[in-house]
Amino acid sequence: MRKLVIAISMLSLAVSAAFADPILDRQGLMKERGKLVGGLSKIAKGEADFDAAAVLTQLQALQVNAEKFDVDALFPAGSDTGDTTASPKIWEDMAGFKSAEDKYLADVKAAVAAAPADVDALKAQVGTIGSDCGTCHQGYRIKKG
């Protein structure tokens, strides 16, 4: 019976992976990323209290999010149409897009490694990470409305 349950679970996982929607997957990761960066920004702006342990936890969650961002899986050929704000420039300049994402991941990892001890250190890190976000959004995203 146990082997049957395991086999069914594995089959279910394989089927769900086969039907994964890269547009929905990348939108989900970006929404999560936005919430994390938004929370850190509030702290950096003084709109929320600075707690070093909580900030580090948020930065670590941001790193996990960034590490899940597999450009090849999330932006396959043909996923440039539909309900997406991904710019065609992504597929025209995939190397540049990957480079921007790699820089973002490196900057997030650096922020985790140098866990900010105070709000001023966090401001600098949020500035760098926010700059990475802005660069990518300006070059590789279609603005809605």
C-alpha positions, -999 to 999 in steps of 0.1 A, spaced: 0 0 0 28 24 9 44 19 -25 11 26 -42 8 59 -23 43 69 -32 38 60 -69 6 80 -70 23 110 -54 52 109 -78 28 106 -108 8 135 -94 39 156 -91 51 147 -126 17 156 -141 16 190 -122 51 198 -134 42 189 -170 13 213 -169 31 241 -151 23 275 -166 55 296 -168 36 328 -169 17 321 -137 49 307 -121 70 338 -128 41 361 -118 39 342 -85 76 346 -79 75 382 -88 45 389 -65 63 372 -36 95 392 -45 76 424 -45 61 418 -11 95 410 4 112 440 -11 82 462 -2 84 450 35 122 458 36 115 492 19 91 501 47 117 494 73 143 513 54 120 543 51 112 542 88 76 532 82 82 500 102 105 491 131 139 478 124 145 443 139 178 428 127 166 392 131 134 399 112 152 418 84 177 389 80 148 365 77 132 386 50 165 389 32 170 351 34 134 346 20 143 370 -8 174 349 -16 153 317 -17 130 335 -41 158 347 -63 173 312 -64 140 298 -76 140 323 -105 151 299 -133 151 321 -164 151 292 -189 121 275 -171 101 307 -165 107 323 -199 106 295 -225 100 303 -261 63 310 -267 56 324 -232 58 359 -245 21 361 -253 -10 360 -231 -15 377 -197 21 389 -193 40 421 -189 72 404 -200 87 425 -228 97 408 -261 132 422 -253 136 393 -229 137 369 -258 156 392 -280 183 398 -254 182 367 -232 219 370 -222 213 405 -210 182 395 -191 200 366 -174 229 389 -166 204 413 -149 189 385 -129 224 372 -119 234 406 -107 202 408 -86 208 374 -71 245 383 -63 233 415 -46 207 397 -26 233 371 -15 256 399 -5 229 415 16 223 383 34 260 377 40 264 413 54 232 411 75 224 447 83 229 457 119 210 489 116 185 508 94 213 527 76 230 495 64 196 482 53 189 515 33 221 509 13 212 473 6 176 481 -3 189 509 -26 211 484 -45 184 457 -47 158 483 -57 181 496 -84 184 460 -98 146 457 -98 143 491 -116 169 482 -142 151 450 -151 116 465 -150 126 494 -172 143 472 -198 124 440 -197 89 448 -187 59 463 -204 41 489 -183 4 482 -178 -21 509 -187 
